[in-house]
Amino acid sequence: MKVIYSERCLEYTSAEHPESPERIRRIVDALKSENGYAFVEPKPCSTDDLLLVHTQEHIDRVRNNEFSDADTPNIPDIYRYASLAVGSAITASHIAEKEGVAFSLARPPGHHAERERVGGFCYFNNIAVAVAKLLKQGKKVAILDIDVHHGNGTQDIFLGKENVLYCSLHQVPLYPGTGWRSENNCHNFPLPPGTDGKQYLEALRLGIQYIRLFKPDILAVSVGFDTYKGDPLAQLKLEIDDYEDIGMEIRKLNKSTFFVLEGGYSPDIGTCVVKFFEGFSPILPHKKSA
């Protein structure tokens, strides 16, 4: 499986911020200790790519460091790193179309970024831009968001779009305070603190039913590992082995799939990622012959 990754995403940091380079290092080390992963260097996205989901004013504010958000640090050159994370998601989508699966391993994350504002550690909405490019090709896309936080930015961008289905499992109450109910093409599964792996899988299977009925051409997954019991920012109770089961459930859709990393702040994140892809990888979708 291709892992889209650049060491450049490790270059920036903010003191004592949970969204740190260390979380990516742990994942890289864990994947490199396994067989079956090939690393691919991404390129930054273009302004035209960003304009598919963001306003020019928002792009300029990030480029010029003219924004303020309590959770989202105003870091020098963050535009460069955020553009690279978007480019990584786009590359993953292209590879998934051809080879069946790919994983965008980049930071900063993206699913809280709305059309016109940053938020929740996110500057641009990585997965939304990649999906918007697929829509331009006439694709029908389902987005599955399994980060512990509701992807308010992704929902904001695609609410009411007929060729997109958004399905999110997330803890409530929790930041950003959205996702309490389903709306239109956005199916939300709010989960209380203390939800364990069995309860989580029951909700996931319901969400997957909506995706199956939607019959997408490709599946985009905002994959977060902050549902883990040891994560410092949430209160769900998933065990490491639960991620293998989650991967197995997603693979049953048998769709070309690309994964875009969102959250996950435990020291065990690398082990969680490996378990997840062990569950997904036994049956990978194959591109049909011409």
QUILIN-V764493 format. One record per residue. N is the residue number from 0. RES is the residue in one letter. PSI is psi in whole degrees, 0 to 359 (* if undefined). Layout:
{{N;RES;PSI} {N;RES;PSI}}
//
This chain:
{{0;M;139} {1;K;131} {2;V;118} {3;I;115} {4;Y;140} {5;S;136} {6;E;343} {7;R;334} {8;C;353} {9;L;356} {10;E;337} {11;Y;154} {12;T;165} {13;S;129} {14;A;127} {15;E;15} {16;H;135} {17;P;335} {18;E;83} {19;S;164} {20;P;332} {21;E;325} {22;R;325} {23;I;319} {24;R;318} {25;R;321} {26;I;314} {27;V;313} {28;D;319} {29;A;318} {30;L;323} {31;K;341} {32;S;353} {33;E;164} {34;N;158} {35;G;9} {36;Y;130} {37;A;131} {38;F;135} {39;V;133} {40;E;126} {41;P;169} {42;K;152} {43;P;151} {44;C;171} {45;S;166} {46;T;321} {47;D;323} {48;D;311} {49;L;325} {50;L;349} {51;L;334} {52;V;344} {53;H;158} {54;T;158} {55;Q;325} {56;E;318} {57;H;315} {58;I;317} {59;D;322} {60;R;319} {61;V;317} {62;R;322} {63;N;8} {64;N;44} {65;E;53} {66;F;161} {67;S;128} {68;D;135} {69;A;327} {70;D;348} {71;T;96} {72;P;142} {73;N;91} {74;I;136} {75;P;136} {76;D;19} {77;I;333} {78;Y;319} {79;R;316} {80;Y;321} {81;A;323} {82;S;326} {83;L;322} {84;A;321} {85;V;316} {86;G;325} {87;S;317} {88;A;320} {89;I;314} {90;T;317} {91;A;320} {92;S;320} {93;H;317} {94;I;321} {95;A;322} {96;E;322} {97;K;322} {98;E;353} {99;G;333} {100;V;148} {101;A;158} {102;F;119} {103;S;108} {104;L;89} {105;A;164} {106;R;151} {107;P;161} {108;P;184} {109;G;342} {110;H;354} {111;H;348} {112;A;123} {113;E;180} {114;R;320} {115;E;14} {116;R;153} {117;V;170} {118;G;151} {119;G;42} {120;F;5} {121;C;138} {122;Y;309} {123;F;153} {124;N;94} {125;N;307} {126;I;328} {127;A;320} {128;V;316} {129;A;318} {130;V;319} {131;A;323} {132;K;323} {133;L;322} {134;L;324} {135;K;334} {136;Q;0} {137;G;15} {138;K;154} {139;K;122} {140;V;133} {141;A;136} {142;I;123} {143;L;121} {144;D;110} {145;I;23} {146;D;154} {147;V;341} {148;H;144} {149;H;135} {150;G;72} {151;N;324} {152;G;316} {153;T;317} {154;Q;317} {155;D;321} {156;I;323} {157;F;3} {158;L;124} {159;G;358} {160;K;121} {161;E;337} {162;N;12} {163;V;136} {164;L;129} {165;Y;129} {166;C;122} {167;S;133} {168;L;127} {169;H;156} {170;Q;140} {171;V;140} {172;P;146} {173;L;159} {174;Y;139} {175;P;12} {176;G;10} {177;T;180} {178;G;25} {179;W;338} {180;R;163} {181;S;149} {182;E;124} {183;N;243} {184;N;8} {185;C;112} {186;H;116} {187;N;138} {188;F;85} {189;P;133} {190;L;136} {191;P;157} {192;P;142} {193;G;356} {194;T;130} {195;D;182} {196;G;319} {197;K;314} {198;Q;322} {199;Y;315} {200;L;326} {201;E;316} {202;A;320} {203;L;318} {204;R;324} {205;L;316} {206;G;320} {207;I;330} {208;Q;318} {209;Y;319} {210;I;317} {211;R;317} {212;L;329} {213;F;332} {214;K;61} {215;P;159} {216;D;330} {217;I;150} {218;L;129} {219;A;129} {220;V;116} {221;S;103} {222;V;115} {223;G;150} {224;F;23} {225;D;6} {226;T;352} {227;Y;145} {228;K;335} {229;G;7} {230;D;135} {231;P;350} {232;L;2} {233;A;179} {234;Q;26} {235;L;168} {236;K;37} {237;L;140} {238;E;165} {239;I;317} {240;D;339} {241;D;332} {242;Y;330} {243;E;318} {244;D;321} {245;I;315} {246;G;320} {247;M;320} {248;E;318} {249;I;321} {250;R;334} {251;K;340} {252;L;337} {253;N;47} {254;K;149} {255;S;130} {256;T;134} {257;F;141} {258;F;137} {259;V;121} {260;L;133} {261;E;253} {262;G;188} {263;G;111} {264;Y;12} {265;S;152} {266;P;343} {267;D;10} {268;I;322} {269;G;317} {270;T;321} {271;C;317} {272;V;314} {273;V;315} {274;K;318} {275;F;312} {276;F;337} {277;E;322} {278;G;322} {279;F;327} {280;S;338} {281;P;328} {282;I;93} {283;L;141} {284;P;147} {285;H;142} {286;K;134} {287;K;148} {288;S;148} {289;A;*}}
//
